[in-house]
Amino acid sequence: MQITAAVVRSQGADFTIEQLELDELRHNEVRVRLVATGICHTDALVRDAVYPTPLPAVLGHEGAGVVEAIGDSVISVAPGDHVVLAAAYCGHCKRCRRGEMAYCENLFAADFGGRRLDGTTALSKDGEAVSSHFFGQSSFATYANVVEESVVKVNPDVPLEHLGPLGCGINTGAGTVLNELKPEIGSSLAVFGAGAVGSAAVMAAKVADCAVVVAIDIHDSRLELARELGATHTINSLTEDVAARLREITGDAGIDYVVDTTARPELLRQAAEAIGVRGTIALVGAAKPGTEVAFEIGASLVKGWTFKTVVQGSSVPQVFIPQLIQLWQEGRFPFEKLVQNYELAQINEGFADSKSGATVKPVIVF
């Protein structure tokens, strides 16, 4: 069948809107008519070849839509079901078998390979292969053949146009707090970077009843929004000494938990200086390969603190995404305040607005 999709054809190039051919479903796939899909920083990293995916490609990995058809081995959804699309995982490696899908041992092949396991791609144009199955989905398109592992069935009463961002960015920020860090009631938590991922972490910290929630960013507009979402304090890292302000906020006790979405070495160093005894820093931001950060050993040793990396919020999407929807329905997780809608033809504008800070979470609505 013919579909409309946003295609990136060369490193760093703008997306072009094209008509492509979508092939037949495989036995383990679900055909989804996309209603909305979020724009994520990871899409920009792949567009710019920081993370490799064969080009030309259809990216997009925060889809939400309606099931049109299913392969003969699919059992979790049926035609007509409303679904959110999340990252793919193999389902059979040691980590997947332990319920740690975010750390799938075959993650790069499943999410960045641009092909099915048999080497085929679902997308083409005039005989030219176009990479598909980005994060199992390639949702910058009107339709997608999606692996069953990426599909999360949701209540049809929830508006699908709101749900796209839950598949990656919102899941990552909230999951890092609620699934991985699990902060105690009354603890302190700082978030470096108040974009979509960081904003989700702020909201999750409020859900977890943290007493001190600090948002750190360079955009005052994002810091104002973070206050609205639950931050008790904000720091503009362009104009303030972050480590000194964190010590001031915590009365020199140090911060208990840090979520870093920036992957900037100078900020991670400041986080290490401000972390409290037995505190934990969780890095979720992506950086260019080869990026390194240095920590001072002496002061670090006596704190007994932990540095860890977190992927996809350590979430099982089929479990955690419905939980986030419940929190949203209860008014405790108002992620819709982050969203600005764009048409597919405006996709490059959405990426530009995300980079400039004009929009926290751009969402393509079909």
N, C-alpha and C positions, 0 to 999 in steps of 0.2 A: 504494500500500500504506500501511497505518497503522503509525506508529512512535511511540515514546515519546521525548520530548526535553525538555531544559531550555530554557525560553524567557525572555528578558529583554524586557519590554514597555515600559518607560519608563526614562529616565535615572536611574541610581543605584539602581534597584529590585532586589529579590531575584529570583532565577530561580524560575520556576514550572514544575512538571512537568506536561506536557500531552501529549495524543494529537494528532498531526498527520498530514496526508496527505503522502506522498512521491511525487512524480510519476514518469513514465517516464524511463528513461535517455536522454540525448542521445548522439550518435554518439561523442563524445570523453570519455565518462564511465564510471566504474567504480562499481558498487554494492558497498559494503563493510558487512559486519556488524561493528559495533564491539565489541571486547573490552575495550579500555581507552583512556582519553584523559587527558592531563595538564591541569592547571589552570595557566595562565600569567598573568603580570602584564599582558600585553597584553589578555587577556580582560577583566580588571578595568578597564583604561583605556577600552576600548570600551563596556563596561557603563555607565561613568560619563561617557561622551560626551567624554572627552579626545581620543580619535580617533573620528571619526564613522562609523557604519554605520547604515543605515536600520533603525528599530525598528517592530514587534517583530522579534526575530532569534534564531536559534540560533547561538551562538558555539561555541568549541572548535576548536583547531587543532593538537593534538598526539595525533592518533588512531593506533590500531593495531588491526588486525582481519583479517577473512578476506573475500576477494573472493567475492561471490555471483553477479554477472553483469557483463558488459562491453558497451559500445557497439560498433557495427560497425566503427569505425576504430581501436579500441584494440589494440595489439600487444605491450605490455610485460608484461602480466599475463593470467592466465586464471582462471576460476572455481576456487576452492579454494586459490589462492595466499595466503600470509600476507604482509601489507603493513604498513609504517609510512607515515603520512601527514605530509607536510611542506607548506611554504608553496607557493602557486601562483605561476606566472610565465607570461608569454604565449608564450614560446618562439620568437618571430619578430623581436623588436626587436634593435637593435644590440648591447645588452649581453647578451641571452640568446644571440645568435649567437656571442658571444665567450666563452661559458661562464661569464658573470658573472650567473647567474640571480638572485642575491640583490639585484642592482641593476637588475632589470627596469624598463624605462621605463614600463611599464603596471602597476606593482605595486599602486597604490592601487585601480585598477579590479578587478584580479584578486583581491585579498585583502580589501578593505574595501567593495566596491561592493554586496554583498548580493544580487546578481543575476548571471545569466549574461550573456554579451555581447549576447544578443538581447533582454535586458530581462526575461526570465522568472525566476521563482524556483522552486526545486524543492520548496518547502514551503508548506503552506497549512493553514488550519483553518476549516471552515465557509465557504469562499469567501474568507476573508481571507488575503492574501499575508503570508507570514512570510519574512524575509530568510534566504537560504541561501548556500552556497558561501563561508562565511567562511574566508579563507586557502585557498580551493578545496575546503573540506570541510564545515565546521559539524559537528564531531564530538561535541558534547554531546547525542548521540542514539544510539538503538540501531542505526540504519542511516543511511547517508549516500550521496548521489550525488556522487562526487568526480571532479574533472577529472584526466585521466591524468597531467598534469605534477606533481601532488601525490603520486603513488603511488610508493612505493619497495618493491620486492619483497625479502623477507628469507627467511632459512633457516627452514623450519618447525620445526626442532629447538629454536629459541630461544623461550622462553615469551613470548607476546604481551603478557601483563599487565605485563611489565617494560619494554616497548619504547615505550609512548606518549610519555614525556618526550623522546625523541630527536628528535621532529619540529621542535621550536623551541628551547626554553630550553637544553637540554643541547647541542644542535647549535650554538647561538649562542656559548655560553661556550667550549666546546672548540675550535670552528672559529676563533674570534678569535685564539686562541693558536697553533694548529697550521697554519691556512691563511693567516692574515693577518700576525701578528707574527713567527712562525717564529723564536723566540728561540734564540740560540746555546747550546750546551752550556756550563754554568757561569755563565750570565748570571743576573740578578736580575729578578724579576717580582712586582709587587704587584697585588692584586685588591681593589677597593673594592666591598664588598657581597658577603656570603657566603651569598646565597640559592642557588637552583638554578643560575642562570647563572654566578654567581661560583664556586660549588663545582665546576662543570664546568671552569672556567678553571684552578682550582687543580689538579685532576686532570690536565689537559692539560699544565700546566707541569711536573708531575712526569714525565709521559711524555716531555717534551722535554728532560729532564735539566737543568732550571734548578737552580743551586746554592742560590739564595735564593728562597723563595716566601712572600710575606707576604699573609695574609688580614686584611682590615679590615672590621669590622662593629660593630653596637651590641648584639648578642645573644651573650652568653658561650657559650650552647649551640651556636650556629652556629660560633663560633670553635673550640670543642673538636672539633667534627666536622671542620672544616677541617684541624686538626692530623692527625686520623686519615686524611684523604684525601691528605695530602702537604705541607701548609703547614709551613715550617720556623720561621715566626714568626707571631704574631697581634697585632693591635692593636685595642683597643676605643676607637672614636673618640669615645665619650661621656666617657671618663675620661682619655684620653691625647692628647698633641699629636702628630698623625699625621705632619706634616712632620719634626718633631724626631726622632721614633722611627725614621722611615725613614732619615734621615741617620745616626743612631746604628747602625742595622742594617747599613748599607752602608759604614760608616767614612767618612762625608762624601763618598763617591764619587757618591752619587745612585743612584736605582733605574733600571735599564735599560728596563723595560717596565711599563706600567700598563694594567690592564683596569678600566674604570669601569662598573659596572652600575647606579649610583645616579642618575646625571644630576643630582646636587645641586651647584649652583655652588660652594658653599664647599668641598666635597671636591675638585672639579676644580681649584680654585685651589691647594689644598694639594698635589695631585698635581703641578701645574706647578712648584711650589716645590721639590719633592723629586726631580724627574726629573733624571737624569744627562745628561752631555754626549752628544749624538746619540741620546738616549733617545726613546721613542715612547709616547704616551698614546692608547689606543683607547677611544672612548666607545661603549658598546652600550646604555646605559640610555635610557629614553624619558622625556621631560618634557613638561609642558604647552606648547603653542605660545606663543612669545614669551619663553620662558626664556632668559636670557643668562648668560654667565660672562666675567669679566674676568681677563686675565693681565698681569703686569707685563712691560713690553717690554724694559727694559735688561738684566736678568739673563737673560731668555729668549733674547735675540738672540745672546749669546756661547755659548750652549749648542748652538745648531743643532738643537733638538729638534723632534719632529713631533707634531702633533695630528691624529687622524683619527677618522672615524665608521665603524662597521662594522655591517652588516646581516646577520642570519642566519649569522654566522660566516664570511661570504664563501664559503659552501659550495655545492657542487653536491650536493643531497641524495642522489641516486641513487649517488653515489660515496662521500660522506663518512659517511653513516649506516651502511652496511655496515662501514666501517673502525672506527667507534666500537663496533659490536657485536663485532668481532674483538678489540678491546682489552679489552672487558668479559669476553669468553670467556677471555682470557688472564689475567684477574685484575688488569689494569693500569688499569682504569677502572671502579671499583665504584660506579656511579651509583645502584644499588639502595639504597644506604645513605641516600639523600636522601628516599626515597619513603615516603609513608603513604597507604594505600588508603582510598577512600570509595565508598559507593554513590551512584548518580545522585541519589537523594532527599536525600543529604547534601551536595549541591553548594555550598549557601550556607555550610555549616559549613567546607567545604574552603577557600573563599575567605577566610573569617574567620581560619582557622588560618594561612593563608599570610601574611595581613597582619600578624598578631600575632607571627609568628616561631615559633609552636608547631610548625608543619610546614614543612620546607624545600620539598618538592615534593609537593603533593596530586595523587593520580591517581584518577580515577573508573574503577572496574572494574565492568563490566556482568555 
